[in-house]
Amino acid sequence: MNEPQPHVNRRQLLARAGNGLGVIALADLLNQQGLLAAGKSANALAPRDGHFPGTAKAVIYLFMNGGPSHVDTWDYKPELEQRDGQTLDNFDNTTGFFQNAVGGLMKSPFGFARHGESGTWCSDIFPEMSQHVDKMAFIHSCWTDSNNHSPALFKINTGYTRMGFPSVGSWITYGLGSEAQNLPGYIVMYDTKGRGLPKGYAQNWGSGFLPGVFQGTALKPQGAPIDNLYRPDDLTDAAQRSQLDLLKSLNEHDLQSNPAEAELAARIESFELAYRMQSAAPEALAIEQESEATQQLYGIGDERCDHFARQCLVARRMVERGVRFVQIYSGGTENLLSWDGHQDIVKNHSQFAGETDRPIAGLLADLDARGLLDETLIVWGGEFGRLPVAQKAEKPGRDHNPHAFTTWFAGGGVKGGTHHGATDEIGLRAAENRVSVHDLHATLLHLLGLDHERLTYRYNGRDFRLTDVEGTVVKEILA
């Protein structure tokens, strides 16, 4: 005899049906974002096709932390020489950061000369990089929203001046995954000379509301480059594998009950990736395996630039092994410890140019010789530029300028030796074909085969993207 079924009233029926419909709706949303599939495969970093064939497969982003002066590096302004020391009429002293230290117009203390078949003007602080200008596509008309480091760093790294949003490297690995299944898809290297992290710290390479598997992995400058990279001496490989298998089985049991839980799937993969990295990462970081000629090309052994040279060579080894996005920071936290040349612009920029010039030139030459430059996009730039007026000091410098800065791209499908946009005659503002940070990001994504308008993630009821609701691809620099 069948047992009588418990009575279900109308309210309970609607509640149960409503919950079921909610799960169906959630599953559909996750499927639209590709997260349901990621949960099933338990590998959110599996390589994926873009929206269309891209010309670049990987990015090495060379970040000149602190804001390099465009008028002292790549944006030659003869007008500043003619008007040196003159007062700039109607200048808004809130443009920079130090309102009471505004001096007159200041010519560049560095010499400029033309280089390459393109006849590109280069500052003499870059004697090595100037030999590669025909590989570079310059955008001279960049501008941003903030004259303060932290918001400007967040803007150039995440598309927003506020913290908490996914970084560009996170968006790219979310969209494309990574060819390197034994290494992080997104690697960051910051200052190794004890000068600290960029302002805003790890938020600059965080994954924001994207699953944590897409955040950048920062290599530590001292000691083991990645925490817990090496297996404890008293733990055998077989014992560690057994531990991981147990954790995996427990997590997969939970995943069966919660198939839409993307973070759980990412956690399973993070354990497995960490295990695989124990053998892959030390080999990838072993730059001593490179020939003496290659090490000299980058400047390894040169006391002035050895630290940055090592990072550039590691970056090449990483993209060679399929890592999708590598970012290297030149300079640390405080003013004199980065490109933030408020005082003595001669000493400041000479120092940091000297630390980076030979390694970056070596990176470009090495990638080109190995046939990797065509598929590796190199980006050089900072968070903003510097003002054409002097900042008063015993030895004058330049204050922040959000209205104008230069960024260059090389490799990865860009048209070398080209120049897009221009600043006004003194370099105060982007005046011709202005390029926003959203435009820069749209162009970077395009070169990788990603449509910035289609690369979205639903969060808090809204489809977010790296470029927010703006952004235009700078087609003029594309090959």
The 8 nearest C-alpha neighbors of each residue, nearest first, counted from 0:
[[1, 2, 3, 4, 5, 6, 7, 8],
 [2, 0, 3, 4, 5, 6, 7, 8],
 [1, 3, 4, 0, 5, 6, 7, 8],
 [4, 2, 1, 5, 6, 0, 7, 8],
 [5, 3, 6, 2, 1, 7, 0, 8],
 [6, 4, 7, 3, 2, 8, 11, 1],
 [5, 7, 4, 8, 3, 11, 9, 12],
 [8, 6, 11, 5, 12, 9, 10, 4],
 [7, 9, 11, 10, 12, 6, 13, 5],
 [8, 10, 12, 11, 13, 7, 14, 6],
 [11, 9, 13, 12, 8, 14, 7, 15],
 [12, 10, 14, 13, 8, 9, 15, 7],
 [11, 13, 9, 15, 10, 14, 16, 8],
 [12, 14, 16, 10, 11, 15, 17, 9],
 [15, 13, 11, 17, 12, 16, 10, 18],
 [14, 16, 18, 12, 17, 13, 11, 19],
 [15, 17, 19, 13, 18, 14, 12, 20],
 [18, 16, 14, 20, 19, 15, 13, 21],
 [19, 17, 21, 15, 20, 16, 14, 22],
 [18, 20, 16, 22, 17, 21, 15, 23],
 [19, 21, 23, 17, 18, 22, 24, 16],
 [22, 20, 18, 24, 19, 23, 25, 17],
 [21, 23, 25, 19, 24, 20, 26, 18],
 [24, 22, 20, 26, 21, 25, 27, 19],
 [23, 25, 21, 27, 22, 26, 20, 28],
 [26, 24, 22, 28, 27, 23, 21, 29],
 [25, 27, 29, 23, 24, 28, 30, 22],
 [26, 28, 30, 24, 25, 29, 31, 23],
 [29, 27, 31, 25, 30, 26, 24, 32],
 [30, 28, 26, 32, 34, 35, 31, 27],
 [29, 31, 35, 33, 27, 32, 28, 34],
 [32, 30, 28, 29, 33, 27, 34, 35],
 [33, 31, 29, 30, 34, 456, 28, 457],
 [34, 32, 30, 31, 36, 35, 29, 37],
 [35, 33, 37, 29, 36, 32, 30, 38],
 [36, 34, 30, 38, 29, 37, 33, 259],
 [35, 37, 39, 34, 38, 33, 40, 30],
 [38, 36, 34, 43, 40, 35, 39, 41],
 [37, 39, 41, 264, 35, 36, 261, 40],
 [38, 40, 36, 37, 41, 35, 258, 264],
 [39, 41, 37, 42, 38, 36, 43, 264],
 [40, 42, 264, 38, 39, 37, 268, 43],
 [43, 41, 40, 44, 45, 268, 37, 265],
 [42, 44, 37, 45, 41, 265, 176, 38],
 [45, 43, 176, 42, 177, 46, 172, 184],
 [44, 46, 176, 42, 43, 177, 47, 178],
 [47, 45, 176, 177, 178, 175, 44, 48],
 [48, 46, 175, 176, 45, 49, 174, 177],
 [49, 47, 175, 50, 46, 51, 52, 448],
 [48, 50, 448, 51, 449, 175, 47, 52],
 [49, 51, 449, 448, 450, 48, 52, 453],
 [50, 52, 448, 49, 53, 449, 48, 450],
 [53, 51, 448, 49, 54, 50, 447, 48],
 [448, 54, 52, 447, 446, 55, 51, 445],
 [53, 55, 412, 446, 411, 447, 374, 52],
 [56, 54, 411, 374, 447, 375, 53, 446],
 [55, 57, 374, 375, 447, 54, 323, 53],
 [58, 56, 323, 375, 324, 55, 376, 318],
 [59, 57, 376, 324, 375, 377, 60, 325],
 [58, 60, 325, 377, 326, 324, 376, 61],
 [59, 61, 326, 378, 377, 62, 58, 325],
 [62, 60, 379, 327, 378, 326, 59, 328],
 [61, 63, 328, 380, 381, 64, 327, 60],
 [64, 62, 381, 329, 380, 328, 65, 61],
 [63, 65, 330, 329, 62, 381, 66, 338],
 [66, 64, 339, 338, 337, 63, 67, 381],
 [65, 67, 381, 383, 384, 382, 339, 338],
 [68, 66, 338, 384, 69, 381, 63, 65],
 [67, 69, 385, 384, 71, 70, 72, 66],
 [68, 70, 72, 74, 71, 404, 73, 405],
 [71, 69, 74, 68, 75, 72, 426, 73],
 [72, 70, 68, 69, 107, 122, 73, 109],
 [71, 73, 122, 69, 70, 74, 121, 68],
 [74, 72, 121, 69, 75, 122, 120, 70],
 [75, 73, 70, 69, 72, 76, 71, 139],
 [74, 76, 70, 73, 120, 77, 111, 71],
 [75, 77, 78, 79, 425, 74, 424, 70],
 [78, 76, 80, 79, 75, 81, 425, 106],
 [79, 77, 81, 76, 80, 425, 82, 424],
 [78, 80, 106, 82, 77, 81, 83, 76],
 [81, 79, 106, 83, 77, 78, 82, 107],
 [80, 82, 78, 79, 83, 77, 106, 84],
 [83, 81, 79, 80, 85, 78, 84, 104],
 [82, 84, 105, 104, 80, 106, 79, 85],
 [85, 83, 103, 104, 105, 82, 86, 102],
 [86, 84, 103, 104, 82, 83, 87, 105],
 [87, 85, 103, 88, 104, 84, 102, 388],
 [88, 86, 90, 85, 103, 104, 89, 388],
 [87, 89, 90, 86, 85, 91, 103, 104],
 [90, 88, 91, 87, 92, 86, 93, 94],
 [89, 91, 88, 87, 92, 94, 86, 93],
 [92, 90, 93, 94, 89, 95, 98, 88],
 [91, 93, 98, 94, 90, 95, 101, 99],
 [94, 92, 95, 91, 98, 96, 97, 90],
 [95, 93, 92, 91, 400, 96, 146, 399],
 [96, 94, 399, 398, 93, 400, 97, 146],
 [95, 97, 98, 399, 398, 146, 93, 94],
 [98, 96, 99, 100, 95, 398, 101, 93],
 [99, 97, 92, 93, 100, 96, 101, 95],
 [100, 98, 97, 101, 92, 391, 390, 102],
 [99, 101, 391, 390, 98, 97, 102, 392],
 [102, 100, 390, 99, 391, 389, 98, 92],
 [103, 101, 389, 390, 391, 388, 100, 104],
 [102, 104, 86, 84, 85, 388, 389, 105],
 [103, 105, 388, 84, 83, 85, 387, 389],
 [106, 104, 83, 388, 389, 84, 387, 103],
 [107, 105, 79, 80, 83, 108, 104, 387],
 [106, 108, 109, 71, 105, 70, 79, 80],
 [107, 109, 106, 345, 110, 71, 344, 105],
 [110, 108, 107, 122, 123, 111, 71, 124],
 [109, 111, 123, 122, 108, 112, 107, 124],
 [112, 110, 122, 121, 123, 120, 109, 75],
 [111, 113, 120, 121, 114, 122, 110, 123],
 [114, 112, 120, 118, 119, 121, 111, 115],
 [113, 115, 118, 119, 129, 120, 112, 116],
 [116, 114, 117, 118, 133, 132, 119, 130],
 [115, 117, 118, 133, 114, 416, 119, 132],
 [118, 116, 115, 416, 119, 133, 114, 417],
 [119, 117, 113, 114, 115, 116, 120, 416],
 [118, 120, 113, 114, 117, 121, 115, 132],
 [119, 121, 113, 112, 111, 75, 114, 118],
 [122, 120, 73, 111, 112, 129, 119, 113],
 [121, 123, 111, 72, 124, 110, 125, 109],
 [122, 124, 125, 110, 126, 111, 109, 121],
 [123, 125, 122, 352, 126, 349, 353, 109],
 [126, 124, 123, 128, 127, 356, 129, 122],
 [125, 127, 129, 123, 128, 124, 130, 356],
 [128, 126, 129, 125, 357, 130, 360, 356],
 [129, 127, 360, 130, 125, 131, 356, 126],
 [128, 130, 131, 127, 126, 132, 125, 121],
 [131, 129, 128, 127, 132, 115, 114, 126],
 [130, 132, 129, 128, 133, 134, 360, 135],
 [133, 131, 135, 134, 129, 416, 130, 115],
 [132, 134, 416, 415, 131, 135, 115, 117],
 [133, 135, 415, 132, 131, 409, 416, 410],
 [136, 134, 409, 415, 132, 416, 133, 408],
 [135, 137, 417, 415, 408, 407, 416, 418],
 [138, 136, 407, 418, 406, 139, 419, 417],
 [137, 139, 419, 406, 405, 140, 407, 420],
 [138, 140, 405, 421, 420, 141, 137, 419],
 [139, 141, 429, 420, 433, 421, 434, 422],
 [142, 140, 434, 404, 403, 435, 139, 405],
 [141, 143, 402, 403, 435, 401, 404, 434],
 [142, 144, 401, 145, 436, 435, 402, 383],
 [145, 143, 401, 151, 146, 142, 160, 154],
 [146, 144, 151, 147, 401, 143, 150, 160],
 [145, 147, 401, 399, 95, 400, 96, 148],
 [148, 146, 145, 149, 150, 151, 96, 399],
 [147, 149, 151, 150, 152, 146, 198, 65],
 [148, 150, 152, 199, 151, 198, 147, 153],
 [151, 149, 160, 153, 152, 148, 147, 154],
 [150, 152, 154, 148, 145, 153, 149, 382],
 [153, 151, 149, 155, 154, 150, 382, 148],
 [152, 154, 150, 156, 160, 151, 157, 155],
 [155, 153, 159, 158, 160, 151, 152, 157],
 [154, 156, 152, 153, 158, 157, 382, 436],
 [157, 155, 153, 166, 154, 167, 203, 152],
 [158, 156, 166, 154, 153, 159, 167, 165],
 [157, 159, 154, 465, 155, 466, 156, 437],
 [160, 158, 154, 161, 157, 153, 164, 162],
 [159, 161, 150, 154, 153, 151, 162, 158],
 [162, 160, 159, 150, 153, 163, 164, 154],
 [161, 163, 164, 153, 202, 160, 159, 150],
 [162, 164, 207, 161, 165, 202, 208, 205],
 [163, 165, 207, 162, 157, 166, 208, 206],
 [166, 164, 206, 207, 157, 205, 169, 209],
 [165, 167, 157, 169, 156, 204, 168, 205],
 [166, 168, 170, 169, 157, 156, 171, 165],
 [169, 167, 171, 166, 170, 324, 185, 172],
 [168, 170, 213, 166, 172, 167, 171, 206],
 [171, 169, 173, 167, 168, 172, 174, 166],
 [172, 170, 174, 168, 173, 169, 175, 167],
 [171, 173, 176, 175, 169, 174, 170, 213],
 [174, 172, 170, 171, 176, 175, 169, 213],
 [173, 175, 171, 172, 170, 176, 454, 49],
 [176, 174, 47, 172, 46, 173, 171, 49],
 [177, 175, 44, 46, 172, 45, 173, 47],
 [178, 176, 46, 184, 179, 323, 44, 45],
 [177, 179, 321, 46, 180, 322, 323, 176],
 [180, 178, 321, 322, 177, 182, 181, 320],
 [179, 181, 182, 178, 177, 272, 45, 183],
 [182, 180, 275, 276, 179, 279, 272, 183],
 [181, 183, 179, 276, 180, 184, 280, 279],
 [184, 182, 185, 186, 216, 322, 181, 179],
 [183, 185, 322, 177, 323, 182, 179, 172],
 [186, 184, 324, 215, 183, 325, 323, 216],
 [187, 185, 325, 216, 215, 217, 324, 183],
 [188, 186, 217, 326, 325, 216, 327, 215],
 [189, 187, 327, 218, 217, 326, 328, 186],
 [188, 190, 328, 327, 196, 191, 187, 329],
 [191, 189, 330, 192, 331, 329, 328, 194],
 [190, 192, 220, 193, 189, 306, 194, 221],
 [193, 191, 194, 190, 306, 220, 195, 331],
 [194, 192, 195, 191, 190, 331, 220, 196],
 [195, 193, 331, 192, 336, 190, 332, 330],
 [196, 194, 331, 332, 193, 190, 197, 189],
 [195, 197, 331, 332, 200, 189, 198, 190],
 [198, 196, 332, 331, 200, 199, 64, 195],
 [199, 197, 200, 149, 332, 196, 148, 152],
 [198, 200, 149, 202, 197, 203, 201, 152],
 [199, 201, 198, 197, 202, 196, 203, 204],
 [200, 202, 203, 204, 205, 199, 196, 217],
 [203, 201, 205, 204, 200, 199, 162, 163],
 [204, 202, 201, 205, 156, 153, 200, 199],
 [203, 205, 215, 166, 202, 201, 214, 206],
 [206, 204, 202, 214, 207, 203, 166, 165],
 [205, 207, 165, 214, 209, 169, 213, 166],
 [208, 206, 165, 164, 163, 209, 205, 166],
 [207, 209, 206, 210, 165, 164, 458, 163],
 [208, 210, 206, 207, 211, 165, 213, 456],
 [211, 209, 212, 262, 213, 208, 206, 261],
 [212, 210, 213, 214, 206, 209, 262, 265],
 [211, 213, 210, 214, 265, 269, 43, 266],
 [212, 214, 169, 211, 206, 210, 172, 173],
 [215, 213, 206, 205, 169, 211, 212, 204],
 [214, 216, 185, 204, 186, 187, 217, 205],
 [217, 215, 186, 187, 185, 218, 214, 183],
 [216, 218, 187, 188, 186, 215, 219, 225],
 [219, 217, 224, 188, 225, 187, 220, 216],
 [218, 220, 224, 221, 217, 225, 223, 222],
 [221, 219, 191, 218, 224, 222, 190, 189],
 [222, 220, 219, 223, 224, 191, 218, 193],
 [223, 221, 224, 220, 219, 225, 226, 218],
 [222, 224, 225, 226, 221, 219, 228, 227],
 [225, 223, 219, 218, 222, 220, 226, 221],
 [226, 224, 223, 228, 218, 219, 227, 217],
 [225, 227, 228, 223, 224, 229, 219, 218],
 [228, 226, 229, 225, 230, 223, 231, 273],
 [229, 227, 226, 225, 277, 230, 223, 276],
 [228, 230, 227, 277, 231, 223, 226, 278],
 [229, 231, 232, 228, 234, 227, 277, 235],
 [232, 230, 234, 233, 229, 235, 227, 228],
 [233, 231, 234, 230, 235, 229, 236, 239],
 [232, 234, 231, 235, 230, 238, 236, 239],
 [235, 233, 231, 232, 238, 239, 236, 230],
 [236, 234, 238, 237, 239, 233, 232, 230],
 [235, 237, 239, 238, 240, 234, 230, 241],
 [236, 238, 240, 235, 239, 241, 234, 242],
 [239, 237, 241, 235, 240, 236, 242, 234],
 [240, 238, 242, 236, 241, 237, 235, 243],
 [239, 241, 237, 243, 238, 242, 236, 244],
 [242, 240, 244, 238, 239, 243, 237, 245],
 [243, 241, 239, 245, 240, 244, 246, 238],
 [244, 242, 246, 240, 245, 241, 247, 239],
 [243, 245, 247, 241, 242, 246, 240, 248],
 [244, 246, 248, 242, 243, 247, 241, 249],
 [247, 245, 243, 249, 244, 248, 250, 242],
 [246, 248, 244, 250, 245, 249, 251, 243],
 [247, 249, 251, 245, 246, 250, 252, 244],
 [250, 248, 252, 246, 247, 251, 245, 253],
 [251, 249, 253, 247, 252, 248, 246, 254],
 [250, 252, 254, 248, 253, 249, 247, 255],
 [253, 251, 249, 255, 250, 254, 248, 256],
 [252, 254, 250, 256, 251, 255, 257, 249],
 [253, 255, 251, 257, 258, 256, 252, 250],
 [256, 254, 252, 253, 258, 257, 251, 250],
 [255, 257, 253, 254, 258, 252, 251, 259],
 [256, 258, 254, 255, 259, 260, 253, 263],
 [259, 257, 254, 255, 260, 256, 38, 35],
 [258, 260, 257, 261, 35, 26, 38, 29],
 [259, 261, 263, 258, 262, 257, 264, 254],
 [262, 260, 264, 38, 263, 259, 34, 265],
 [263, 261, 265, 264, 260, 210, 266, 211],
 [264, 262, 266, 265, 261, 260, 267, 254],
 [263, 265, 41, 38, 261, 267, 266, 262],
 [266, 264, 262, 268, 263, 267, 212, 269],
 [267, 265, 269, 263, 268, 264, 262, 270],
 [268, 266, 264, 265, 269, 270, 247, 263],
 [267, 269, 271, 265, 266, 270, 42, 41],
 [270, 268, 266, 272, 271, 267, 273, 265],
 [271, 269, 273, 268, 272, 267, 274, 266],
 [270, 272, 268, 274, 273, 269, 275, 267],
 [271, 273, 269, 275, 274, 270, 268, 276],
 [274, 272, 276, 270, 271, 275, 269, 277],
 [275, 273, 271, 272, 276, 277, 270, 278],
 [274, 276, 272, 181, 277, 273, 278, 271],
 [277, 275, 279, 273, 280, 278, 181, 274],
 [278, 276, 275, 228, 274, 279, 229, 280],
 [277, 279, 276, 280, 275, 281, 282, 274],
 [278, 280, 276, 282, 281, 277, 181, 283],
 [279, 281, 283, 276, 282, 278, 284, 277],
 [282, 280, 284, 283, 279, 285, 278, 277],
 [281, 283, 285, 280, 284, 279, 278, 286],
 [282, 284, 280, 281, 285, 316, 279, 317],
 [283, 285, 281, 282, 286, 313, 280, 316],
 [286, 284, 282, 287, 283, 288, 281, 289],
 [285, 287, 288, 289, 284, 313, 312, 309],
 [288, 286, 289, 285, 290, 294, 291, 284],
 [287, 289, 286, 285, 290, 282, 291, 284],
 [290, 288, 287, 286, 293, 291, 294, 285],
 [291, 289, 293, 292, 294, 288, 287, 295],
 [290, 292, 294, 293, 295, 289, 296, 287],
 [291, 293, 295, 290, 294, 296, 289, 297],
 [294, 292, 296, 290, 295, 291, 289, 297],
 [293, 295, 291, 299, 296, 297, 292, 298],
 [294, 296, 298, 292, 297, 293, 299, 291],
 [295, 297, 293, 361, 294, 298, 292, 358],
 [298, 296, 358, 361, 308, 295, 294, 299],
 [299, 297, 295, 301, 296, 308, 358, 305],
 [300, 298, 305, 294, 301, 295, 308, 297],
 [299, 301, 305, 302, 298, 295, 294, 304],
 [302, 300, 305, 298, 303, 299, 304, 295],
 [303, 301, 305, 304, 300, 299, 306, 298],
 [302, 304, 301, 354, 305, 353, 306, 350],
 [303, 305, 354, 306, 307, 302, 301, 308],
 [304, 306, 299, 308, 301, 302, 300, 307],
 [307, 305, 309, 308, 304, 191, 310, 192],
 [308, 306, 310, 309, 304, 305, 311, 355],
 [309, 307, 358, 305, 311, 297, 310, 306],
 [308, 310, 312, 307, 306, 311, 313, 305],
 [309, 311, 313, 307, 308, 312, 314, 306],
 [312, 310, 314, 308, 313, 309, 307, 362],
 [311, 313, 315, 309, 314, 310, 308, 316],
 [312, 314, 310, 316, 311, 315, 284, 317],
 [315, 313, 311, 317, 312, 316, 310, 325],
 [314, 316, 312, 317, 318, 313, 319, 311],
 [317, 315, 319, 313, 314, 318, 283, 312],
 [316, 318, 314, 320, 319, 315, 322, 313],
 [319, 317, 322, 321, 320, 315, 316, 314],
 [318, 320, 316, 317, 321, 315, 322, 371],
 [321, 319, 317, 318, 322, 179, 316, 178],
 [320, 322, 179, 178, 318, 319, 323, 317],
 [323, 321, 318, 184, 179, 317, 320, 324],
 [322, 324, 57, 184, 177, 185, 321, 58],
 [325, 323, 185, 58, 57, 168, 322, 59],
 [326, 324, 59, 186, 187, 185, 60, 58],
 [325, 327, 60, 187, 59, 61, 188, 186],
 [326, 328, 188, 61, 189, 62, 187, 60],
 [329, 327, 189, 62, 64, 63, 190, 330],
 [328, 330, 63, 64, 190, 62, 327, 189],
 [331, 329, 337, 64, 190, 336, 328, 338],
 [332, 330, 194, 195, 196, 337, 197, 336],
 [331, 333, 197, 195, 196, 198, 194, 336],
 [334, 332, 336, 335, 331, 337, 194, 339],
 [335, 333, 339, 336, 337, 340, 332, 341],
 [334, 336, 337, 333, 339, 340, 347, 338],
 [335, 337, 333, 334, 331, 330, 194, 332],
 [336, 338, 330, 331, 339, 65, 335, 334],
 [337, 339, 65, 67, 340, 66, 64, 348],
 [340, 338, 65, 334, 337, 66, 341, 335],
 [341, 339, 344, 342, 396, 338, 347, 397],
 [340, 342, 396, 397, 398, 339, 390, 344],
 [343, 341, 396, 395, 340, 344, 394, 392],
 [342, 344, 394, 396, 395, 345, 346, 347],
 [343, 345, 396, 347, 340, 346, 342, 348],
 [346, 344, 343, 347, 348, 349, 108, 109],
 [347, 345, 349, 343, 344, 348, 350, 340],
 [348, 346, 344, 350, 349, 345, 340, 343],
 [347, 349, 351, 350, 345, 352, 344, 346],
 [350, 348, 346, 352, 347, 351, 345, 353],
 [349, 351, 353, 348, 347, 352, 346, 354],
 [352, 350, 354, 353, 348, 349, 355, 347],
 [351, 353, 349, 355, 354, 356, 350, 348],
 [352, 354, 350, 351, 355, 356, 349, 304],
 [353, 355, 304, 351, 352, 303, 356, 350],
 [354, 356, 352, 358, 353, 357, 359, 307],
 [357, 355, 352, 359, 353, 125, 358, 128],
 [356, 358, 360, 359, 127, 355, 361, 297],
 [359, 357, 297, 308, 361, 360, 355, 356],
 [360, 358, 362, 361, 356, 357, 355, 363],
 [361, 359, 128, 357, 363, 362, 358, 127],
 [362, 360, 297, 358, 364, 296, 359, 363],
 [361, 363, 359, 365, 360, 364, 366, 358],
 [364, 362, 360, 366, 361, 365, 367, 359],
 [363, 365, 361, 367, 362, 366, 368, 360],
 [366, 364, 362, 368, 367, 363, 361, 369],
 [367, 365, 372, 371, 369, 363, 368, 364],
 [366, 368, 372, 364, 370, 365, 369, 371],
 [369, 367, 365, 366, 370, 364, 371, 372],
 [370, 368, 366, 371, 367, 365, 372, 364],
 [369, 371, 367, 368, 372, 366, 373, 374],
 [372, 370, 366, 369, 373, 374, 367, 375],
 [371, 373, 366, 367, 410, 375, 374, 370],
 [374, 372, 411, 410, 371, 375, 412, 370],
 [373, 375, 55, 411, 56, 372, 371, 54],
 [376, 374, 411, 372, 57, 55, 58, 373],
 [375, 377, 411, 58, 410, 55, 409, 57],
 [378, 376, 59, 409, 408, 60, 58, 410],
 [377, 379, 408, 60, 61, 407, 59, 376],
 [380, 378, 61, 407, 406, 62, 60, 408],
 [381, 379, 406, 62, 63, 378, 405, 61],
 [380, 382, 63, 66, 62, 383, 64, 67],
 [381, 383, 152, 66, 151, 155, 65, 380],
 [384, 382, 66, 401, 404, 381, 400, 143],
 [383, 385, 404, 400, 68, 66, 67, 403],
 [386, 384, 400, 68, 399, 398, 397, 69],
 [385, 387, 400, 388, 398, 397, 399, 427],
 [388, 386, 104, 105, 427, 426, 425, 389],
 [389, 387, 104, 103, 105, 386, 102, 390],
 [390, 388, 102, 397, 105, 103, 396, 391],
 [389, 391, 397, 396, 101, 100, 395, 102],
 [390, 392, 100, 395, 102, 389, 101, 393],
 [391, 393, 395, 394, 342, 390, 396, 343],
 [394, 392, 395, 391, 342, 343, 396, 390],
 [393, 395, 343, 392, 342, 396, 391, 344],
 [396, 394, 392, 343, 342, 391, 390, 389],
 [395, 397, 342, 341, 344, 343, 390, 340],
 [396, 398, 341, 390, 389, 386, 385, 340],
 [397, 399, 95, 341, 385, 386, 390, 96],
 [400, 398, 385, 95, 146, 386, 384, 96],
 [399, 401, 385, 384, 386, 402, 95, 383],
 [402, 400, 383, 143, 146, 403, 142, 145],
 [403, 401, 142, 428, 400, 429, 143, 427],
 [404, 402, 142, 428, 429, 141, 384, 401],
 [403, 405, 384, 141, 69, 383, 142, 139],
 [406, 404, 139, 138, 69, 141, 140, 380],
 [407, 405, 380, 138, 379, 137, 139, 404],
 [406, 408, 137, 379, 136, 138, 378, 135],
 [407, 409, 378, 136, 377, 135, 379, 137],
 [410, 408, 135, 377, 134, 376, 136, 413],
 [411, 409, 372, 373, 376, 412, 413, 375],
 [410, 412, 376, 55, 374, 373, 375, 54],
 [411, 413, 54, 478, 410, 373, 477, 55],
 [414, 412, 477, 478, 476, 410, 411, 415],
 [415, 413, 478, 477, 476, 136, 417, 416],
 [416, 414, 134, 135, 133, 136, 417, 413],
 [415, 417, 133, 117, 135, 136, 134, 132],
 [418, 416, 136, 415, 137, 414, 476, 419],
 [419, 417, 137, 136, 138, 420, 416, 139],
 [420, 418, 138, 137, 139, 417, 421, 475],
 [421, 419, 432, 140, 431, 139, 138, 433],
 [422, 420, 431, 140, 139, 430, 429, 423],
 [421, 423, 429, 430, 426, 428, 140, 431],
 [422, 424, 426, 430, 425, 428, 427, 429],
 [423, 425, 426, 78, 76, 422, 427, 79],
 [426, 424, 423, 427, 79, 76, 78, 387],
 [427, 425, 422, 423, 428, 424, 387, 70],
 [426, 428, 425, 387, 386, 423, 403, 402],
 [429, 427, 402, 403, 422, 426, 423, 430],
 [428, 430, 422, 140, 403, 433, 421, 402],
 [429, 431, 422, 423, 428, 421, 433, 432],
 [430, 432, 421, 420, 433, 429, 422, 140],
 [433, 431, 420, 434, 140, 430, 421, 419],
 [432, 434, 140, 431, 429, 141, 420, 430],
 [435, 433, 141, 140, 438, 432, 142, 436],
 [436, 434, 438, 437, 142, 141, 143, 439],
 [435, 437, 439, 438, 155, 143, 440, 434],
 [438, 436, 470, 466, 440, 435, 439, 441],
 [439, 437, 470, 471, 441, 435, 436, 440],
 [440, 438, 436, 442, 437, 441, 443, 435],
 [439, 441, 443, 437, 442, 438, 444, 436],
 [440, 442, 438, 472, 444, 451, 439, 443],
 [443, 441, 472, 445, 439, 440, 444, 473],
 [442, 444, 440, 446, 445, 441, 439, 447],
 [445, 443, 449, 447, 441, 442, 446, 440],
 [446, 444, 442, 449, 448, 447, 443, 450],
 [445, 447, 53, 443, 444, 448, 54, 55],
 [448, 446, 53, 55, 444, 445, 449, 56],
 [53, 447, 449, 51, 49, 445, 52, 446],
 [450, 448, 444, 445, 50, 49, 447, 451],
 [451, 449, 453, 452, 445, 454, 50, 444],
 [450, 452, 454, 441, 453, 449, 444, 466],
 [453, 451, 450, 454, 464, 455, 466, 468],
 [454, 452, 450, 451, 455, 449, 464, 50],
 [453, 455, 451, 452, 464, 450, 174, 449],
 [456, 454, 464, 463, 453, 462, 457, 452],
 [457, 455, 463, 462, 458, 32, 464, 454],
 [456, 458, 462, 461, 463, 460, 455, 459],
 [457, 459, 460, 461, 456, 462, 463, 208],
 [460, 458, 461, 457, 462, 463, 208, 456],
 [459, 461, 458, 457, 462, 463, 456, 28],
 [462, 460, 457, 458, 459, 463, 456, 455],
 [461, 463, 457, 456, 455, 458, 464, 460],
 [464, 462, 456, 455, 461, 457, 467, 458],
 [463, 465, 455, 467, 466, 454, 456, 462],
 [466, 464, 467, 158, 157, 167, 170, 463],
 [465, 467, 437, 464, 469, 470, 158, 468],
 [466, 468, 464, 465, 469, 463, 158, 437],
 [469, 467, 466, 470, 464, 452, 463, 465],
 [470, 468, 466, 467, 437, 471, 438, 452],
 [469, 471, 438, 437, 441, 466, 472, 468],
 [472, 470, 438, 441, 473, 469, 442, 437],
 [471, 473, 442, 441, 474, 438, 470, 445],
 [474, 472, 475, 442, 476, 471, 438, 439],
 [473, 475, 477, 476, 472, 442, 471, 478],
 [474, 476, 473, 477, 419, 414, 478, 417],
 [477, 475, 414, 474, 413, 136, 473, 478],
 [478, 476, 413, 414, 474, 475, 412, 473],
 [477, 414, 413, 412, 476, 415, 475, 474]]
